[in-house]
Amino acid sequence: MPVASRVPGVDKAAVELLICPHCGGELRENGASLICSKGHTMNIARQGYVSLLGRDSGTHTADSAEMVAARARFLESGRFQPLVEALVASANSGRDATAESTGAVIDLGCGTGYYLSAVLEARPGSTGIGIDNSKFAARRAARCHERAGAVVADIWDEIPVKDGAAELVLNVFAPRNGEEIERILAPGGRLVVVTPQAGHLAELIERFGMISVDPDKEERLGRSLGPLAGAAESRELEWSMSLSRSEVRDLVEMGPSAGRMEAAEMETALQELEEETVVTAAVTVTTTTKEERQ
């Protein structure tokens, strides 16, 4: 996956899509900050992202630097390539492959920006914004692609993006705020959601004390999409991965199960594995389109 070399700062096209988290006003770049007409000022971090956390936003569940580093290593191994291909295909379904897209792509819970980068590569002309509540994730997402910007924000709060600004919203293994997603989607805009199935990483769940998939996840997905759920279509995707011990470690430590085992216990569990462990990946890719009102 290409990683762009970025000068600290937020892409101008991305700034035009953002709103102030305090008053909802438009933002403009002012030196090393973003500022709105009411004088609210948000500094741009030297790593190239900007924090747009609202007054009631929370970061208590934000991914740590160690989790983000583990995720970057694992994703860069290419083990989730089948998911990348399915995500890009779903994002571009129904589009003229020869037409240049200028619409915005918003990745909610973007992590390192790995999936956002892949989608932007397939959509020349589109501007991308990765949103995550982890500053460690935003640091990486800010340089994931030359047409991407990165924002620290709480998805459960008001998303700091203009009404109807997104042609495409991505949501990969991340929380969903259906009301806000519908607000930022343009009429005719598409949402692509990736959720784990019950069999996802099944070979590791018990051995490493990982959080298992909620059996009611599909029902909760429908509720979380709100008015967007009616037009939703889903496809299931499953593939096998032959993982080394270090890849298993990264896979366990890159998600919500990180830190559930003591270091010594983790090391023992890893050494009990064979040199290569076959692990099943099983996900559901759900797409839906916002109705174009007449």
C-alpha positions in Angstrom: 0.0 0.0 0.0 1.6 3.3 -1.0 2.5 5.7 1.8 2.8 9.4 0.8 5.4 11.6 2.2 3.4 14.5 3.7 4.5 17.9 4.8 2.6 18.7 8.1 -0.7 20.3 7.3 -4.2 19.2 6.3 -5.1 18.9 2.6 -7.0 22.0 1.4 -9.7 20.0 -0.2 -10.2 18.1 3.0 -10.4 21.3 5.1 -13.3 22.5 2.9 -15.3 19.4 4.0 -14.8 19.9 7.7 -16.8 21.9 10.3 -15.9 23.3 13.7 -16.7 20.8 16.5 -17.8 23.7 18.8 -20.2 25.7 16.6 -20.6 23.8 13.3 -19.1 26.7 11.3 -16.9 26.3 8.3 -13.1 26.1 8.8 -10.2 27.6 7.0 -6.5 27.0 7.4 -4.6 29.8 9.3 -0.9 29.0 9.5 -0.6 25.9 11.6 -4.2 25.9 12.7 -7.8 25.6 11.5 -10.1 28.4 12.5 -13.8 29.2 12.2 -15.6 32.5 11.9 -16.3 32.6 15.6 -12.6 32.3 16.4 -12.5 28.7 17.6 -9.0 27.5 16.8 -7.7 23.9 16.4 -4.0 23.4 16.1 -2.6 21.1 13.3 -0.2 18.6 14.9 3.2 18.4 13.4 2.4 14.9 12.2 -0.2 16.4 9.9 -3.5 15.6 11.6 -6.0 17.9 13.4 -8.0 17.2 16.6 -11.7 18.2 16.2 -12.9 16.7 19.4 -16.1 18.3 20.6 -16.9 19.4 24.1 -18.6 16.1 25.0 -16.2 13.9 23.0 -14.4 10.9 24.6 -11.1 9.2 23.8 -11.1 6.7 26.7 -11.4 3.8 24.3 -8.9 5.1 21.8 -6.3 2.7 20.4 -2.9 2.9 22.0 0.4 3.5 20.1 1.2 -0.2 20.6 -2.2 -1.4 19.1 -1.8 0.9 16.1 1.8 -0.3 15.5 0.7 -3.9 15.6 -2.2 -3.2 13.2 0.2 -1.4 10.8 2.6 -4.4 10.8 -0.2 -6.9 10.3 -2.0 -5.1 7.5 1.2 -4.4 5.6 1.8 -8.1 5.5 -1.1 -8.3 3.0 -3.0 -11.0 5.0 -6.3 -9.0 4.6 -5.9 -8.4 0.9 -9.1 -10.3 0.1 -10.9 -7.8 2.3 -9.2 -4.9 0.6 -10.3 -6.1 -2.8 -13.9 -6.7 -1.6 -14.0 -3.3 0.0 -12.8 -1.5 -3.2 -15.2 -3.5 -5.3 -18.2 -2.6 -3.1 -17.2 1.0 -2.9 -17.1 1.3 -6.7 -20.0 -0.9 -7.5 -22.2 0.7 -10.1 -19.6 3.4 -11.0 -18.2 3.9 -14.4 -14.6 2.6 -13.9 -13.3 5.1 -16.5 -14.9 8.1 -14.8 -12.9 10.3 -12.5 -14.6 10.7 -9.1 -14.3 14.0 -7.3 -16.6 13.1 -4.4 -15.2 12.8 -0.8 -14.5 9.5 0.9 -14.9 9.6 4.7 -13.4 6.6 6.7 -14.9 6.4 10.1 -12.7 4.6 12.6 -10.0 4.7 10.0 -7.1 3.3 12.1 -3.9 3.6 10.1 -5.7 4.7 6.9 -4.9 1.4 5.2 -8.3 0.8 3.7 -8.8 4.5 2.9 -5.6 4.5 0.9 -6.7 1.5 -1.1 -10.1 3.1 -2.0 -8.5 6.4 -2.9 -6.1 4.6 -5.3 -9.2 3.2 -7.1 -10.9 6.6 -7.2 -8.6 9.1 -8.8 -9.7 12.6 -8.0 -11.4 11.8 -4.7 -10.4 13.5 -1.5 -10.3 11.3 1.6 -10.6 12.0 5.3 -9.8 9.4 8.0 -11.5 10.0 11.3 -10.4 8.1 14.5 -10.5 8.9 18.2 -6.8 7.8 18.5 -4.1 10.4 17.9 -1.7 7.5 17.3 -4.0 6.2 14.4 -4.4 9.7 13.0 -0.6 10.2 12.9 -0.4 7.3 10.5 -3.6 8.1 8.6 -2.3 11.6 7.9 0.4 10.2 5.6 -1.5 7.2 4.2 -2.2 8.8 0.9 -1.4 12.2 -0.8 -5.2 12.9 -1.1 -6.0 12.0 2.5 -6.3 14.1 5.6 -6.7 12.8 9.1 -8.9 14.0 12.0 -9.1 13.0 15.6 -12.8 13.0 16.6 -15.3 10.9 18.5 -17.6 9.0 16.1 -20.3 8.8 18.8 -20.4 12.6 18.9 -21.3 14.9 16.0 -18.9 14.0 13.1 -17.1 17.2 12.1 -18.0 16.9 8.4 -20.5 19.1 6.5 -24.0 17.9 5.7 -24.1 15.8 2.5 -20.3 16.1 1.9 -19.5 12.4 1.5 -19.9 10.5 -1.7 -18.7 7.4 0.1 -18.4 6.5 3.8 -16.3 3.5 4.9 -16.7 1.8 8.3 -14.4 -1.1 8.8 -14.5 -3.0 12.1 -15.5 0.3 13.8 -18.5 1.8 15.7 -21.4 3.2 13.7 -23.4 6.3 14.3 -26.2 5.8 11.8 -27.8 9.2 12.3 -24.6 11.1 11.7 -23.6 8.9 8.8 -26.9 9.7 7.0 -26.3 13.4 7.7 -22.9 13.5 6.1 -23.8 11.3 3.1 -24.8 13.0 0.0 -28.0 11.9 -1.7 -27.1 8.8 -3.7 -24.0 8.4 -1.5 -22.8 4.9 -0.6 -21.9 3.4 2.8 -19.8 0.3 3.0 -19.6 -1.4 6.4 -17.3 -4.4 7.3 -18.2 -6.5 10.4 -16.8 -9.8 11.7 -18.7 -13.0 11.5 -19.0 -15.5 14.3 -16.2 -17.6 12.8 -13.7 -14.7 12.4 -10.3 -15.7 14.0 -12.1 -18.6 15.6 -8.8 -20.6 16.0 -7.4 -17.8 18.3 -10.4 -16.7 20.3 -10.2 -19.2 23.2 -6.4 -19.7 23.2 -5.7 -16.0 23.5 -8.7 -14.9 25.5 -10.0 -12.7 22.7 -13.4 -11.0 22.6 -15.8 -13.2 20.7 -18.2 -11.8 18.1 -21.6 -10.9 19.5 -24.2 -13.4 18.1 -26.7 -10.5 17.7 -24.2 -8.5 15.7 -26.2 -8.6 12.5 -29.3 -7.3 14.3 -27.3 -4.6 16.0 -25.9 -3.6 12.6 -29.4 -3.0 11.3 -30.3 -0.9 14.3 -27.1 1.1 14.1 -27.7 2.0 10.5 -31.1 3.5 11.3 -32.9 4.8 8.1 -30.0 3.5 5.9 -30.7 -0.1 6.9 -33.7 -0.5 4.5 -31.6 -0.6 1.3 -28.7 -2.5 2.8 -27.2 -5.5 0.9 -24.7 -7.9 2.4 -22.1 -10.4 1.1 -20.1 -12.8 3.2 -16.4 -13.2 2.7 -14.1 -15.9 4.1 -10.5 -16.8 3.6 -7.6 -18.7 5.3 -4.4 -17.2 6.5 -1.2 -19.2 7.4 0.3 -17.0 10.1 3.7 -16.9 11.8 3.9 -16.5 15.6 4.7 -12.8 15.2 1.8 -12.3 12.9 -0.5 -14.0 15.4 0.8 -11.7 18.1 0.1 -8.6 16.0 -3.4 -9.9 15.1 -4.3 -10.4 18.8 -2.7 -7.1 19.9 -4.1 -4.8 17.2 -7.7 -5.0 18.2 -10.0 -4.8 21.2 -8.5 -7.9 22.8 -5.2 -6.2 23.2 -3.9 -6.3 26.8 -6.2 -9.1 28.0 -3.2 -11.4 28.6 -0.1 -10.7 30.6 3.1 -10.6 28.5 4.4 -13.9 30.0 1.1 -15.6 29.4 1.0 -14.3 25.8 4.5 -15.6 25.1 3.7 -19.0 26.5 0.6 -19.2 24.3 2.6 -18.2 21.2 5.3 -20.8 21.8 2.7 -23.5 22.0 1.7 -22.8 18.4 3.2 -24.5 15.4 5.6 -22.4 13.2 2.6 -21.6 11.0 -1.0 -21.4 12.3 -4.0 -21.5 9.9 -6.5 -18.8 10.9 -9.9 -18.2 9.4 -11.0 -14.7 8.5 -14.7 -14.3 8.1 -16.5 -11.0 7.5 -19.7 -9.5 6.2 -19.5 -6.6 3.8 -22.7 -4.5 3.9 -23.5 -1.7 1.4 -26.3 0.7 1.3 -27.1 3.9 -0.5 -28.8 7.0 0.7 -32.0 7.7 -1.1 -32.0 10.6 -3.6 -35.1 12.6 -2.6 -37.1 14.1 -5.4 
